[in-house]
Amino acid sequence: MNALMTVPFHGTNLFIVEHRDEPFVPMRPIVEGMGMAWQPQHRKLVDRFETCITHMVTQLPGDDQAREVVCLPLKKLPAWMYSVNPKKVDESIRQTIIDYQNECDDALWAYWNQGHVVNPRAQQPAANDQVIPVERRLPIAADNFDAAKRIAESLGLEGNQAILSANNMVRSAIGVDVMEMAGVKRLVNESQELNYTPTELGAKFGMSAVSMNKLLADCGLQHQVLYKPGKKRWEVTPDGKLFAVITDTGKKHSDGKPVQQILWKESVQEMLARLADQLRSGLPAVIAGGVSR
């Protein structure tokens, strides 16, 4: 007896029988599901698709024993479906036949290939639809958030930055603010430090960005490298890695190297203040290997 797979469709069940690793469809449930009498359609089926029909022994749900059933290869089903003219049937079953013609073979193919059926007419509600109970909205948002966080981490984001990015992605994709649903208004910074650009850091010392970059270099925290004739850029030194946060901007230099922005941690201010005092007092500031501390 052949293995039978049940496929839910329009409030009833259709079936797939596997035969020689190919899907076949018992035709009587389809014909009767469309609202048509089996015997007249069986005669037409034999007349038009005799070479394709296969008789298989299987037990359909609701039957008390296994019987021989007429099956058509699933790949031939659309041809038979469209041999039925909806204009020539009773108006009471016309829409049902049209629905079967539009969706039946897709549903069976989806089940055969994926193991489940998605109703193409069912509109997936938005996860933030207030009509949907919160206990149903939360799993949808959680699944999306986990996937979004993995994407953020694959792009090199970590910790709070990955969480914030994931929350933004979920809000854009399905309209749910996960942090808002959780009552989280802010995230505690892991390092408890702020990061500053040279311009922002310079403002704290009454200096321009150019002067601040020079001071950072005098501290041994960064140095300039020539990456093409007449073009220089700042790079962090080994001493500077303790205080620097290097971010990728998504742009590239003319030599193909990614454009990076160096941010400086709040804790670098103590060193800079000490060096500034040393410079003002005329004391030597730089020793071999870095700045005296």
N, C-alpha and C positions, 0 to 999 in steps of 0.2 A: 504494500500500500504506500502511496506517495505521501511525502510530508506536506502538511497544509499550513499556510500562514494566513492569519485573519487580519484584515485591513479595515479599520473603521471608516465609514464614509456616509455622510448625509444621514446620520442617525440609524444606519443599518450597517451590515458587514459585507465586504467583498472578500475574495479569497485568491491566494496565489498558491499554485502547486509547483514544486520544483521537480523538474524532469530533465535528467542529463545536464545538470548545472544551468538550466535555462528556466525562466519563469513562464508558467502557463496559467491561464485564467479560466476557472469554471464559469461557463457562460450563463447558465440558468439564473444564478443569483443576480447577475447584472441585468439581464432582460427583465426579470420580475421586479428588480429594484427600480427600473425605469418606468414601471407601470404597464408593461406590455405582456401579452400572453405568450407563454413559452412555445407552444406547439407551432404556431405560424412562423415565429422567428427562427425556430429550430430548422424548419424546412428551408427558409431563405439562407440560413447560415450554411447548411449543407450544400445548397445549390451554388453559392458564391465562393465558399472557402473550404470546399471538400478536401483539397490537397493539404490544407494547413491544419485541419482538425485532428486532435488526438483524443482518444478515449482512455480515461484513466480511472482506476478504482481508488476511491477515497471516501471517507465518511465526513460529510458536511455537518457542522453544528446543527442540532435540532433533529437530525436523522438518527434512527435507532440502529443503523447498520451501514457498513461500507457498500457503496454502489458505484457503478460505472457512470462517470460524468463526462460530458462533452467539454473539452478544453480547447482554447485558442491560444497560440503563442502571444505573450503580452505585446511583442513588437507589432503584431498584426491587429491588435485591438482597435487602434484609431481608425484603421481602414473600415472595419465593420461598423464602428460607432457612427461614422459619417455617411454610412450607407442608409442610415435611418433619417428620413426627412421629417423634421419637426412640424412642418406645415401640413403634413398628411396624417397626423395623429390627432386624437381628441384633445381639445384645448385644455382639459383638466390635467393632462400629463405633459403638455408641451414644454413648460419651463423645467420640469424634472429632467426631460431628455436633453435639453440644452445644457443644463448643469452637468449632467454626466458626460456629455460630449466635450465640455470645456475643461473638466477637472478629473474625470475618472482615471484616465491613463496616467496623468501626472502623479496622482495619489499612489497608484500601484507601483509606478517606477520609483517614486521616492521611498516607499516601504521596502522594495526589493534592494535598493542600493544603500539606504541609510538606516533601515530598521525602524523608521517611524514616519508618520505623516504630519505635515503642517497644512492646516486648512488655509488655502490662499485667500479666502474671503474673511478670515478672522483678523480684525485689526488689533494689533498688539497695543494695549493701553500704555500710556506714558507712565513711567515708574513713579512720577510725582503727582499722578492724578489723585486728588484729594478724596475721590469717591472710593478708591481702592484702600482697604484697611492697611494700616501701617505695617502689620505683620507680613503682608504680601509685598509691600514696596521695599522693605528692608533687604530681602534676599536678592532682588534684582539689582539694587544699588550696590550691595556688598560684592556680588560677582563682578560687576563692572569696575568697581574700585580696585579689586585685587588685580584684574587684568591691566588696568591703567597704571597701577603702581609698578608692575613688572616692566611695562613699557618705559616708564620714567627711569627706572633703575638701569635698563638696558642702554639708555642714553647717557648714563654716567651720573645721574642725580642720586643723592643719598639722603637718608634721614628726613628732616622736615621738608627739604626741597622736593624730594620724591613724593611725599604725602601731599603737599600743596599742588604739585603738578597733576597728580592723579585726581585730586578733587576738582581741579579745573577741567580736566578731560571728561570726567563723569558729568559735571554740570553742563558742559557743552553738548555731550552726546545724548543724554537722556533727561536733562533738565532737573537733576537732583543734586542738591548741595549736601554731600554726605556729612561734612563737618557741621553744617547748620542743623541737620537732623540729629546729630549726636550732641548738640549743644556746645560744641567746641568753637570758641570765638578766636582763639590764638594758640599757637604752639610755642612751648618753651624752647628757646634756642639751646641746642645741645652743648655748645661751648660757652654759653653765657657771654659771648662777645659779639660786638658789632664789627662789621667789615667796612672799610672805607676805601674810596678811590684816592689817588694822590691829590686830586683837587679838593676833596672833602677833608682829607687829613691836613693838607696845607692850610685850609681855612682855620683850623684849630690853633695853628701856630702863626697866623698872620702872614702866610707865605703863599706864593703862587704854586701851581702844580709843577712848574719847571724847577723852582727852588726846592720843593719837597722831594722831587725825584733825585736831585743832586744830594740832598741830605741823606736820603735812603742809601744812595751809592756810597757816601762818605762813611756810613755806618757799616758798610760791607754787606748790605742786605741785597743789593742788586748791582748789575753792571750792564753796560751797553755792549752789544755785539753788532758787528757789521754783517748784514745778511745779503747785501748787494752793493755795488759801488754807490757811495753817497747816501746809503740808507742804513739806519741803525734802529735797533729796538732794545728795550729793556728785558733782561732775563734775571730771574731770581738766583742768587748764589746759594751754596749749601747752608750758610748761616741764615739766609733769609727765609728758607723753607719753613722754619719754625713759626714765622709771623705772617707768611703770605698764603693767600687763597687764589689759586690760578683757575680762571674760568675760560671756557671756550666760547667764542662769540658766534660760531657758525660761518665766519668769513675766512678768507685765505689771503696770505701775502702773495706778492707776485712770484715768489719762488715756490709757491704751492704749500707752504707750511701754514697750519691753521693760525688765525689771528687770536691771540689770547689776551685777556685783560687781567692784570694783577691787582687784587684787592689786598688791603693790609688790615690785619687784626687790630682791635682796639689796644691790645697789650703792647703793641710796638711803640706806643706813645711815650712810655717811660724811658725807653732807650733813646728815642729821638730827643726828648727833653734834656736828658743827661748830656748827649752829644752837643746839643745847642748851647748848653751852659759851658761845656768845655771849650767850644769854639769861641764863645764870647770872652772867656777868661784867658784864652791863648794857650790852654793846656793841650798837649798832644792827645789826639782823639783816637787815632787808628793804630793798632798794633798788628803785628803779623797774625794772620788767621782771622782777623775781625776787629770788633770794637771792644775796648776795655770795659768791663762790667763791674 
